[in-house]
Amino acid sequence: MADEAAARPNRRKVREGVVVSDAQDKTAVVAVTERVRHPRYAKTVQRTKRMHAHDETNDAHKGDRVRIAETRPTSKMKRWRVVEVLERAK
């Protein structure tokens, strides 16, 4: 097991995003925005993905900035979990 950890220290992806929905129980929908360069025009483009994240304590609320980490599938849509709330909504 130690060899596996040494070979792949960063196995799980970590992203930051804004909670856009907290209506479901123990689930937060997080909008993750990434900035990528367009391959032909070299202009910076924003791409947004909505990810369903497991929030065991229902701590994240709409408008909060959160850090999410990749995890095993929790349900049909959930493959992420809320690690921490970085900033509360004003």
N, C-alpha and C positions, 0 to 999 in steps of 0.2 A: 504494500500500500504506500509506503514511503517513496518507492521508486516512481509510482504513478504521480504523486504530488510533485515530485521534483521535475518530472518530465513535462507536466502541464500545470504550472502554478496558477494560471488564470483561466480555469475551465469555464466559469460562469460569466456571462456578459452582465454588465451593470450599466444602467441608463438613468438619466434624470429627465423628469417631465412634470407636467401640470395635470392635476386631477380634474377631469371634465365631467365625471359622474360618480356619485357615491350612493345611488339609490338602491343598489343591490346589497344584500346582507353579506358581509365579509368579502366584498369585492369592490375594487376601485378601478375605474377606467382611466388610464393615464395616457395623455397625448404627448408623445416623444417627438421633438422636432430636431432634425439633423440638417446640417448645411453641407451640401456637396457641390462640387464644380461640375458644370455641364460639360460632357465630353467634347462636344463640337464647339460651342460658343464660349466656353471658359468663364461663363457667368456663374456666380454663386446662387444656388437654388435651394429653397427650404422644402424639405419633405417631412410630412407629419404622419405618424403611425399611431393608431389607438390600440393600446395593449391592455388586456384585462389582467389585473394583478390581485393576488390574494392578500387580504388585509384582515388578519385574524381578530384584531381588537376594534375594528371599525374606527381607527384613529384618524385616517386621512379623510378630509372633507373637500368639497368642490373649491377649486382655486388654489389649493396647497401645492407647493413644489415638493416632490418626493423623489427618493432614489429607489429604483426597483432592480431586482436581481433575477436572473434566469433560474428556473427551477424545474423539477419534474412536473408533468401535467397534473393539475389539481382537478380540472374538469374539462369539458369540451373546449372552452375558450381560454382558460387560465393556464399560462405557462410561466408567469412571473409572480413575484411576491414583493410586497412593500417592505423595504429594509428600514428606512427612516424618513421622517418628515423633515425636510430641510428648512422650509419657510411656510408659515401659516398665511392663509388668505387674509387680506386686510378688510 
